Amino acid sequence: MVKSLEILEVSRLILSKYSLCDRCLGRQFHLLNEKTDNEEIGHSIKFCLYLKAISLLNEGKRKVAVNILRTLAKSGFKQSKVTLESLGVKNFYEEKCYVCNNLIFPNLDTFFRLMESQISDVEFNTFQVTSFIPKEIIRKDDSIKIEFGISTGENIKTEFNRLLSNLIEEKTKKKHVMISPDVTLLFDSIKKSVAVYSRPVYVYGKYRKLSSGISQTRKVGKDPLTSVEGLLASVFVPAFKAKDVKLHGAGREDVDALMLGSGRPFVLEIIEPKKRIANLSFLEDTFNSSFNGIAEIGSLRFCNRKDVVKIKMIGEKISKVYRLKVEVDKIPSKEEIAKVEKIVQNLVISQRTPTRVLWRRTDKVRKKIIKWIKISAINEKEIEVVLEAQGGTYVKEFIDGDNGRTKPSLAELLNTPLKWKSLEVLEIKGE
């Protein structure tokens, strides 16, 4: 650390080699007095050097004094210019700051006005400032600290962010935070631009899918309103003035399956919202009335990003109760049904990746558990199958066997070909 008696001499040596504005000089000694603005520190140091030059003049040491005055004048210290002119000294000039080139800090108010215009319609209570400052500027600032052995300095980017944060806090009465800000403000110190990034809003809920032909998430080239995610987007995007939404579900059902019971848990990630608060009860009613008979939602509440992870974990751990309508060649006898229902008590099955999803899933064998099954006749050609299966079980393939890729299958256990006709998810357990 530079000793107090050496500060003036170190500063003189710095300025004799590099022309620095008041702020870039003062920043080298920021940690000695963090409550004082770096520009004020730098100006005070230059003023002390100016007084030293005047003292040297009074002692008759003109040459040394003029050198100090030239150095100060080069860095923009106006009193030195006046004194040099009074002494009849010519050929002195002012240079732009070696570090910042006088481009960055004079524009703080301009940056604020840009930010204010960009964020006028964005709701937020907390913010964080980030910035882009060219590497060359940062390198120059750091090289001075290294060259002169200075350990009391502040990083130029830290100072820029700090000053802007203080200015925004003062004028907007919003709070600067480092963790999970409502908005992040990215300032480009050279282009004099600002980009606003609004942190996502997360909403937990449950959805019921009452119509087949509706996927969980949107598919490329498909009508977005043929997915639960797309239906949610049509209500939540305008309500939050958001860019888009992303649906995170606790597992998923096939596009031709219904999701009944109390519904499937989900978290809706609302991307780049301009509004952060909305009446969730109203949005729930709006959704349910708009898509009556297609899908419905409930249990809405605000949550956070951690709940996305929880939802994904639920999808792995839950079990689901299904009801299927199955076509048979011959209705099994009561004895055959009773025998199979007894066998299928925590039955472990081996499922090789189904043929229908091989194009997007790794071909491997998965062990899954069928916890129980109930079978009843509907008519001479159809049976109803209700079963509880471990999350991730391919239930359709458990019914028909998928040409031997699932073993044992219900078709194998009943010793008759089976063909599923409809599938409904009745309940999700273990959420």
C-alpha positions in Angstrom: 0.0 0.0 0.0 1.2 3.5 -0.8 2.2 5.5 2.3 0.3 8.7 2.9 3.5 10.8 2.4 4.1 9.1 -0.9 0.7 9.7 -2.5 1.6 13.1 -3.9 4.9 11.8 -5.3 3.3 8.7 -6.8 0.6 10.8 -8.3 3.1 13.2 -9.8 5.0 10.3 -11.4 1.8 8.8 -12.7 0.7 12.1 -14.2 4.1 12.8 -15.7 3.8 9.6 -17.7 0.0 9.3 -18.2 -2.5 12.1 -18.5 -5.4 11.2 -16.3 -8.7 12.9 -15.6 -9.5 13.7 -12.0 -11.7 10.6 -11.7 -9.2 8.1 -13.1 -6.4 9.5 -10.9 -8.6 9.5 -7.7 -9.8 5.9 -8.4 -6.2 4.7 -7.8 -6.7 5.7 -4.1 -10.4 4.9 -3.6 -9.9 2.4 -0.8 -8.2 5.1 1.3 -11.5 7.0 1.6 -14.4 5.1 0.0 -16.9 7.8 1.1 -15.3 10.5 -1.0 -16.1 10.5 -4.7 -13.1 9.5 -6.8 -13.3 12.7 -8.9 -13.0 14.8 -5.7 -10.0 12.7 -4.6 -8.3 13.2 -7.9 -9.0 16.9 -8.0 -7.7 17.3 -4.4 -4.5 15.5 -5.3 -3.9 17.7 -8.3 -4.6 20.8 -6.2 -2.0 19.7 -3.6 0.5 19.2 -6.4 -0.4 22.7 -7.7 0.3 24.1 -4.2 3.6 22.3 -4.2 4.5 23.9 -7.5 3.6 27.4 -6.2 5.7 26.7 -3.1 8.7 25.7 -5.4 8.2 28.9 -7.4 8.4 30.9 -4.2 11.6 29.1 -3.4 13.0 30.1 -6.8 12.9 26.5 -8.2 11.2 27.6 -11.4 12.2 24.7 -13.6 10.9 22.0 -11.2 7.7 24.0 -10.6 7.0 24.6 -14.3 7.4 20.8 -15.0 4.8 20.0 -12.3 2.5 22.8 -13.7 2.9 21.4 -17.3 2.0 17.9 -16.0 -1.1 19.2 -14.3 -2.1 21.3 -17.3 -1.8 18.3 -19.6 -4.3 16.4 -17.3 -6.8 19.3 -17.6 -6.1 21.1 -14.3 -7.2 24.7 -15.3 -5.4 26.6 -12.5 -2.1 25.3 -13.8 -2.9 26.7 -17.3 -3.6 30.1 -15.8 -0.4 30.1 -13.8 1.7 29.0 -16.8 0.3 31.7 -18.9 1.1 34.3 -16.2 4.7 33.0 -16.2 4.9 33.4 -20.0 5.3 29.7 -20.5 4.2 28.5 -23.9 3.9 25.2 -25.7 1.8 23.4 -23.1 -1.3 21.5 -24.0 -4.1 19.3 -22.6 -4.4 15.6 -23.5 -7.4 13.3 -23.2 -7.4 10.9 -20.3 -5.1 8.0 -21.0 -7.5 5.5 -19.4 -11.1 6.6 -20.2 -10.4 9.1 -23.1 -12.9 11.3 -21.4 -15.7 9.2 -22.9 -17.3 7.4 -20.1 -18.0 9.2 -16.9 -19.2 12.6 -18.3 -22.2 10.7 -19.7 -23.8 9.3 -16.5 -26.9 11.5 -16.8 -27.2 10.6 -20.5 -27.1 6.9 -19.6 -29.8 7.5 -17.0 -32.1 9.2 -19.4 -31.6 6.4 -21.9 -32.4 3.8 -19.2 -35.5 5.8 -18.1 -36.9 5.8 -21.6 -36.3 2.1 -22.0 -37.9 1.1 -18.7 -40.8 3.5 -18.6 -43.4 0.7 -19.1 -41.6 -2.0 -17.0 -42.7 -2.8 -13.5 -39.8 -3.4 -11.1 -38.8 -2.8 -7.5 -35.2 -4.0 -7.6 -32.5 -3.8 -10.3 -28.9 -4.6 -11.0 -26.4 -2.7 -13.2 -24.0 -4.5 -15.5 -21.9 -2.8 -18.2 -19.6 -3.2 -21.1 -16.3 -1.3 -21.0 -13.7 -2.1 -23.6 -10.9 -4.4 -22.5 -8.3 -1.9 -23.6 -9.6 0.7 -21.1 -9.7 -1.9 -18.3 -6.2 -3.0 -19.2 -4.8 0.5 -19.1 -6.4 1.2 -15.7 -5.0 -2.1 -14.3 -1.6 -1.5 -15.7 -1.2 1.8 -13.8 -1.9 0.0 -10.5 0.6 -2.7 -11.4 3.3 -0.3 -12.6 3.2 1.9 -9.6 2.5 -0.8 -7.0 -0.9 0.6 -6.0 -3.2 -1.7 -3.9 -5.7 1.0 -2.9 -7.5 1.3 -6.3 -11.0 0.5 -7.5 -11.7 -1.3 -10.7 -13.0 1.1 -13.4 -16.0 -1.1 -14.2 -16.9 -1.4 -10.6 -16.9 2.4 -10.3 -18.9 2.9 -13.4 -21.6 0.3 -12.2 -21.5 1.8 -8.7 -22.1 5.4 -9.8 -24.9 4.4 -12.2 -26.5 2.3 -9.5 -26.4 5.2 -7.0 -27.8 7.5 -9.6 -30.7 5.2 -10.5 -31.5 4.5 -6.8 -31.6 8.2 -6.0 -33.8 9.2 -9.0 -36.2 6.2 -9.1 -36.3 5.2 -5.4 -35.8 1.6 -6.6 -33.3 -0.7 -4.8 -30.1 -2.0 -6.3 -29.5 -5.7 -5.4 -26.9 -8.3 -6.5 -29.2 -11.4 -6.3 -32.4 -12.0 -8.3 -33.1 -8.4 -9.4 -36.4 -7.7 -11.1 -34.5 -6.2 -14.0 -30.9 -6.2 -15.1 -29.6 -3.1 -16.9 -26.7 -3.6 -19.3 -25.0 -0.3 -20.2 -22.6 0.0 -23.2 -20.2 2.7 -22.1 -19.0 3.4 -25.7 -22.1 3.0 -27.8 -24.1 4.9 -25.1 -26.9 2.4 -25.1 -28.8 0.4 -22.5 -30.5 -3.0 -22.7 -33.1 -4.0 -20.2 -33.5 -7.7 -19.2 -36.5 -8.5 -17.0 -36.2 -11.5 -14.8 -38.8 -14.2 -15.4 -41.9 -14.5 -13.3 -42.9 -18.0 -12.2 -46.4 -19.3 -11.6 -47.2 -22.7 -10.2 -50.5 -24.4 -11.0 -52.2 -27.6 -12.2 -53.7 -28.3 -15.6 -56.4 -30.7 -16.7 -56.5 -31.7 -20.4 -60.1 -32.5 -21.3 -59.7 -33.1 -25.0 -57.4 -35.3 -27.0 -55.2 -33.9 -29.8 -53.7 -31.4 -27.3 -49.9 -31.7 -26.6 -48.3 -30.4 -23.5 -45.9 -28.0 -25.2 -45.9 -26.3 -28.6 -44.6 -28.1 -31.6 -42.9 -26.4 -34.6 -45.2 -25.9 -37.5 -48.3 -26.7 -35.4 -51.1 -24.3 -34.2 -49.9 -23.1 -30.7 -53.5 -23.4 -29.5 -53.3 -27.2 -29.9 -51.0 -27.3 -26.9 -51.5 -26.5 -23.2 -48.4 -24.2 -23.4 -49.9 -22.3 -26.3 -53.3 -22.0 -24.5 -51.5 -20.6 -21.5 -49.4 -18.2 -23.6 -52.6 -16.7 -25.1 -53.7 -15.6 -21.6 -50.5 -15.0 -19.7 -48.4 -13.2 -22.3 -50.8 -10.2 -22.7 -51.5 -10.2 -18.9 -47.8 -9.8 -18.0 -46.9 -7.9 -21.3 -44.3 -10.7 -21.7 -42.2 -11.9 -24.6 -43.3 -15.5 -24.2 -43.9 -18.3 -21.7 -42.4 -21.7 -21.2 -44.2 -24.6 -19.6 -42.4 -26.9 -17.2 -44.6 -29.9 -16.3 -44.3 -32.7 -13.7 -44.0 -35.3 -16.4 -46.2 -35.3 -19.5 -49.0 -37.2 -21.2 -49.3 -38.2 -24.8 -51.0 -35.9 -27.2 -54.0 -38.3 -27.5 -54.3 -38.8 -23.7 -56.6 -36.9 -21.4 -55.3 -35.5 -18.1 -58.1 -35.7 -15.5 -58.4 -35.8 -11.7 -56.9 -32.9 -9.8 -54.5 -32.1 -12.7 -50.8 -32.2 -13.5 -48.6 -29.8 -11.6 -46.7 -27.3 -13.7 -44.6 -24.2 -13.4 -45.2 -21.5 -16.1 -42.0 -19.4 -16.7 -43.1 -16.0 -18.0 -40.3 -14.6 -20.1 -39.2 -11.0 -20.1 -42.4 -9.6 -18.5 -43.0 -5.9 -18.3 -45.6 -6.5 -15.6 -44.7 -8.6 -12.6 -48.0 -8.7 -10.7 -51.3 -9.9 -12.0 -54.6 -11.2 -10.5 -54.1 -15.0 -10.8 -57.7 -15.8 -9.9 -58.9 -13.6 -12.7 -56.4 -15.3 -15.1 -57.6 -18.7 -14.0 -61.2 -17.8 -14.6 -60.3 -16.3 -18.0 -58.4 -19.4 -19.1 -61.1 -21.8 -18.0 -64.0 -19.9 -19.6 -62.0 -19.4 -22.8 -61.0 -23.0 -23.2 -64.0 -24.8 -21.6 -64.1 -28.4 -22.6 -60.5 -28.3 -23.9 -58.3 -27.6 -20.8 -58.6 -26.0 -17.4 -56.1 -24.8 -14.8 -56.3 -24.3 -11.0 -54.2 -23.9 -7.8 -52.3 -20.9 -9.3 -49.7 -19.1 -7.1 -46.5 -17.2 -7.7 -43.4 -19.3 -7.1 -39.7 -19.1 -8.0 -37.1 -20.7 -10.2 -36.3 -23.4 -7.6 -39.8 -24.7 -8.1 -38.9 -25.6 -11.7 -36.3 -28.1 -10.4 -38.9 -29.5 -7.9 -41.4 -30.0 -10.7 -38.9 -31.9 -12.8 -38.0 -34.1 -9.7 -41.7 -34.7 -9.1 -42.0 -36.0 -12.7 -39.4 -38.6 -11.9 -40.8 -39.7 -8.5 -44.5 -39.7 -9.0 -46.8 -42.5 -10.0 -49.9 -42.1 -12.1 -53.3 -43.8 -12.2 -54.5 -44.4 -15.8 -57.8 -45.5 -17.3 -57.7 -47.2 -20.7 -60.3 -48.5 -23.1 -58.8 -51.6 -24.7 -60.0 -53.7 -27.7 -59.8 -57.5 -27.3 -60.5 -60.5 -29.5 -62.2 -62.3 -26.6 -63.2 -61.0 -23.2 -61.1 -62.8 -20.5 -62.9 -64.9 -17.9 -63.3 -63.7 -14.3 -60.7 -66.3 -13.3 -58.2 -65.0 -15.8 -58.8 -61.4 -14.8 -58.4 -62.3 -11.1 -55.2 -64.2 -11.8 -53.6 -61.3 -13.8 -54.7 -58.7 -11.1 -52.9 -60.8 -8.5 -49.8 -61.1 -10.7 -49.7 -57.3 -11.3 -49.0 -56.3 -7.7 -45.8 -54.2 -7.9 -44.9 -56.0 -11.1 -41.5 -55.1 -12.5 -41.5 -54.8 -16.3 -38.7 -54.2 -18.8 -39.4 -51.6 -21.4 -37.2 -51.1 -24.4 -37.6 -47.6 -25.9 -41.0 -47.8 -27.8 -40.9 -47.9 -31.6 -43.0 -44.8 -31.8 -40.4 -42.6 -30.0 -37.2 -44.2 -31.2 -36.6 -41.2 -33.5 -36.1 -38.9 -30.4 -35.2 -41.2 -27.5 -32.1 -43.3 -26.8 -32.8 -47.0 -27.5 -32.3 -48.6 -24.1 -34.2 -50.8 -21.6 -35.9 -49.3 -18.6 -37.2 -51.0 -15.5 -40.6 -49.8 -14.4 -43.2 -50.9 -11.8 -46.9 -51.5 -12.3 -48.3 -51.1 -8.8 -51.7 -52.6 -9.4 -54.3 -53.1 -12.1 -58.1 -53.5 -12.3 -59.8 -55.0 -15.3 -63.5 -55.0 -16.2 -65.6 -55.8 -19.3 -67.3 -53.0 -21.1 -68.9 -55.1 -23.9 -68.0 -58.2 -26.0 -65.1 -56.5 -27.6 -63.8 -54.0 -25.1 -62.4 -54.0 -21.5 -61.6 -51.1 -19.2 -58.2 -51.2 -17.6 -57.3 -49.0 -14.6 -53.8 -49.2 -13.3 -51.2 -47.3 -11.3 -47.7 -47.1 -12.8 -44.4 -45.6 -11.9 -43.6 -42.2 -13.5 -42.0 -42.6 -17.0 -43.8 -45.9 -17.8 -44.9 -46.3 -21.4 -48.4 -47.4 -20.5 -49.6 -48.0 -24.1 -46.7 -50.4 -24.7 -47.5 -52.2 -21.4 -50.9 -52.9 -22.9 -50.0 -54.2 -26.3 -46.4 -55.3 -25.8 -45.0 -53.2 -28.7 -43.9 -56.4 -30.6 -42.1 -57.8 -27.6 -40.2 -54.6 -26.6 -42.2 -54.5 -23.3 -42.1 -57.6 -21.2 -44.3 -58.8 -19.6 -47.2 -56.9 -21.2 -50.9 -57.2 -20.4 -51.4 -58.8 -23.7 -48.8 -61.5 -22.8 -50.3 -62.0 -19.3 -53.9 -62.3 -20.7 -52.5 -64.4 -23.6 -54.5 -62.4 -26.2 -53.8 -59.5 -28.6 -54.8 -56.1 -27.2 -55.2 -52.7 -28.8 -55.7 -49.6 -26.7 -58.4 -47.2 -27.9 -58.3 -44.3 -25.4 -56.1 -43.2 -22.5 -56.9 -41.0 -19.5 -54.7 -39.9 -16.6 -56.9 -40.0 -13.6 -54.6 -39.1 -10.8 -51.0 -38.1 -10.1 -49.6 -39.4 -6.8 -46.6 -38.5 -4.8 -46.5 -34.8 -5.8 
